[in-house]
Amino acid sequence: MIRNFLFHRVNPKRDLLWDPMDVMLFEKCIKTISNKYEVLLFEDLAFDKVKLSKKNRYATIMFDDGYKDNIEYALPILDKFKVKASFYVVTDCIDKNKPTWTHILEHSFQHTESDNIKLPFDFLPKKYQKGIFLNNEDRLKFISGLKPFLKTLTHGKRKQVLDLVDKTFSDIKIPELMMDWEDIRKLKNNGHYIGSHTVSHSMLGTIEDENEIRTELEKSRNRIKEELGYYPLTISYPVGSYDIRTKKISQELGYKIGLAVKQDTFNPATEDLFEVSRIELYNEPWIKTRMRISNTLEKIKKLIRYK
């Protein structure tokens, strides 16, 4: 059994919508995980039959997206505890120093001076077709509802909304928050693994056109080969979105591992290597984070569902 722990950002600065993990909390996590488990790279562990045949308690550390704070704040802590991690990067975000669409969407609503937005799409609920904002709290409330709904749409419909938001909030300067390829090479040279998180962070399971899925998977793979000298074994599905087409195309292109989320332990003996479970950790009170690390929270939730 393997517990794959997923992180995104690690930063002392707070964010009202998508709060990075605090640096001190991250250090507690890594210290606890490295004490409780044997921590290895998933890419090394997944195909090691000797290790997997043992009863050891294994864990892996993973990061999605490729944010600069991974190398500024997370890397020194990983080094301190002699832990290696896998980093799955969005290649367009690295090339353009531009955050993922999910981050840009929330940033735009938090920082625009606009007092309204019109999204006249009949596939949106009425409450999201028009927003009037008397203050920043109104903006935050609106986007806190809109963003989860956008994730349920097809890729094409979601893109229509995102394009109109971008056009409406033209006063926004997109923050430069990503690592560059030199940063990523530093991670690789320090023994960490670099894998793919697609070209543009598109939700693969919602893309209608299979050629577009292939492009997201293939171009990111090729870009990593150009910069790092190898094709990545692993594709991390953005927002945990995938389907049978995603898995099939990933395998055709040469990927060996596909990462989901699922908030559960991964059993390599019985589970699909293209549906690898991961446990995302958040900026939460330590007692709750510790329960996630130890599997206690999952057991409680399963017990409640069973009852």
Secondary structure, DSSP 8 states (H G I E B T S, - for coil): -EEEEEE--B-SS--SSS--B-HHHHHHHHHHHHHHSEE--HHHHTT-HHHHTS---EEEEEEEE-BTHIIIIIHHHHHHTT---EEEE-HHHHHHT---HHHHHHHHHHH---SEEE---TTS-HHHHEEE-SSHHHHHHHHHHHHHHHTTS-HHHHHHHHHHHHHHTTT------B--HHHHHHHHHTT-EEEE--SS---GGG-S-HHHHHHHHHHHHHHHHHHHSS--SEEE-GGG---HHHHHHHHHHT--EEEEEETS-B-TTTS-TTSEEEEE--S--HHHHHHHHHTHHHHHHHHHHH-
